[in-house]
């Protein structure tokens, strides 16, 4: 197990999901860092191979059912777009007041 002096931080990622923060970090030892730096200095010696596509795959055509499924759905005429999240407050709601009974029920029970 490497000591703290031998470990370096390679990457740090933070994600927020549902109010929870996740932190993920990657680290490598100093030996791995040195070997990766040596590899970066050398040119890439591995041959780059392009994948070959068969002539049958190049000349193929989609059947009518596949073409039908590839079309997008038509939007219904009854579709209503999303409403605005803010709308005006009615005058009745602005002038509303709690009744004496409601105010009495709001008070905590004293024990």
N, C-alpha and C positions, 0 to 999 in steps of 0.2 A: 504494500500500500504506500503510495507516495506521500511525502510530507506536504505541508501547506506551501512550502517554498517552491515545490515542483509543479504545482497545479496552476494553470492559467485559465481564465474565463474565455471561452470561445464564442459564446452567444447567449443572449438573454431574451426571452420572450415573455410578454405579459398579455393575458387575455382576461376579459371581464365577461362573465356569463351569469345571468340571473342574480346579480348582486354579489357574486363571489369572484374574487380576484385570484387568478392562477399565475404563478411565476414559474417558468421553466428555464433552466440554465444548462448549458453544455460546457463541459470543461475537458481539458486534455492535460496530460503530463508534459513536463518540459522535454522529455525524450520524443514524444509524439510531435511537439511543436517544431523541434529541430529537424526531424525527418520530413515533415511537411514543407518546411522552408527549403530544404535541399531539393525536394521534388519540384517545387515551383521554379527553381533556378534552371532545371534541365528542360529542354524542349520535350514535347510529348512524343515519345517513341512508339506508342501504340498506333497501329494502322487504323484509320477511320473507315469503317465498312458501311456502305450504304445498303439498306435493306432492298432486296430485289423483289419486285412485284411480278407475279406470273402474268403471262399474256391473257389468260382466261379472266383474271381479275380485272385487267385493264379494259377488256372488251365486253364486260358484262353489262347488262341493263336491268333496271328494276322492273319487277312484274307489276301489273296494274294495281293489285291490292296494296303493295308497298307504296306506290305513288299516291294512292288514295289516303293511306295512313299518314303520309308526310305532309298533307295539307293541314293548315291551321283550322281551328274551330271558328265558326261564325258567332259573333257576339249577339246575344238575345236582344230583341227590341225592348224587352221589359227590364233590362239591366239598369240599375241605378248606381251611378258612381258614388264613391265615399262622400259622406257629408263633411262639412267643415267641423272642426272640433270646437270652434267658438261661435256662438250665436248671441244675438241681443237678449238681454234680460227684460222680461215684461214689466210694465209699471206696477202691476199688482204684486209681483214678487218683490219689487223694491220697497213697497210701502207695507209689506206684511209685518205683523207684530204677533208675538206669542201671547196667548190668553193667560189670565191669572192662574188658571188651573194648570196649564202646561208649565208655567214658571214654578209653581209649587212642586210639581212632580220632578222638576230638574234638580231640586236641592237634594244633597246627599242626606242619608239617614244619620241622625246623630244618636250615638249609642253611649 
